[in-house]
Amino acid sequence: MRVTHVITRLIVGGAQENTIATVLGLHQIPGVKVNLISGPTTGPEGSLVHKFDGHPKQLREIPSLVRPVQPWNDLLAFRSLKSEFVRHRPDIVHTHSGKAGILGRLAARQARVPLIIHSIHGPSFGTFQGFFANCFFQGAERAAGRLTHHFISVAQAMTDQYVSAKIGIPEQYTRIFSGFNLEPFLKVGNPDHYRQRWGLEADDFVVGKIARLSDLKGHEDLLEATSRLIPHIPTLRILLIGDGPLQPYLRKRVEDLGLTKNVIFSGLVRPEEIPACLGSMDAVVHLSRREGLPRALSQALAAGRPIVAYDCDGAREVCLQGQTGHLIQPGEIDAVVTALLDLHGNPQKCKEMGALGQAFVRAEFSESLMVTRIHELYKTLLDRDRGTVNPN
């Protein structure tokens, strides 16, 4: 079985970690030859290219495969991808992310690749963007969907959204949770062991957020909630894990709200350090307006931390109201305040939510289980009469 994955760039992010884990995991299976094609990795979010230091033959970079729409580069990237597929004759091309997903599937169809699969890690269209941009991306996904034999979605919410947009039919979708190495998270224990790094006190109530500092991630809402919480929880500390283009703006916002003593910016943190970061937290908040299924939430639960999340896309599939955390309608900052007050005042409830969440994630989110499910899906689809792609 020969498999080629395609992604736009390898920045620090859930979709990228998922893709790398899949490629390296499949590489360990006898009879599977797998590689990854990526565009250049640039930006303040950090790079995961080093994950392939011990596997240089598994990664190929195409310089013209860039994230912005650039017609000349897009044409060059399409030609390069088609050339790669014609040369190596993969049985499967498996694409990820917006630009690579569209160009990769088009090139795979032109190269007559037998099986074309696309993973949906998050929505490329929706109310989070303007009308014309939304129409463009929805139209592009619908066109690319006609070239796709099967979709893998990280959350049922993604399947529902894409099917509603007339991108494929339900039978073309399989939900496979985005797995990760659970062991470092399961071993996380008492917060006091980890807090010295950030200058935190033992009695601080530490709320963490793990996300790129970029639009739609909900940092502004969290800062607003923090300003309302300080009179009730003077020991509240917000730990923002990650970096991104909004850092200067968010630092200025923290100053304007008088929260410089309450908010800590970590800067770039390597994925390997995330378990230790979670170890310093009492709870994790994720107020994103655009996600597939936030990896930060499943990782927080693996570490036994209760979560507070906006009811956006796949969040409700891990944030079970009153069981693993508090699920809140987007924009309801007062409800965020109430949820954090509840967690602060009920340490036993925090432990119970964390324990339930940990058991759930242990059963559903292991990296090996994800790779096994993807490999089994590959075999099933290859063995099935391929027929024609979806005519919709």
Buried (B, 14 or more C-beta within 10 A) or exposed (E): BBBBBBBBBBBBBBBBBBBBBBBBBBBEBEEBBBBBBBBBBEBBBBBBBEBBEEBEEBBBBBEBBBBEEEEEBBEBBBBBBBEBBEEBEBBBBBBBBBBBBBBBBBBBBBBEBBBBBBBBBBBBBBEBBEEEEBEBBBEBBBEBBBBBBBBBBBBBBBBBBBBEBEBBEEEBBBBBBBBBBBEBBBEBEEBEEBBEEBEBEEEBBBBBBBBBBBBBBBBBBBBBBBBBBBEEBEBBBBBBBBBBEBBEEBBEBBEEBEBEEBBBBBEBBEBEBBBBBBBBBBBBBBBBBBBBBBBBBBBBBBBBBBBBBBBBBBBBBBBBEEEBBBBBEBEBBEBBBBBBBBBBEEEEEBEBBBBBBBEBBBEBBBBEBBBBBBBEBBEEBEEEEEEEBBEE
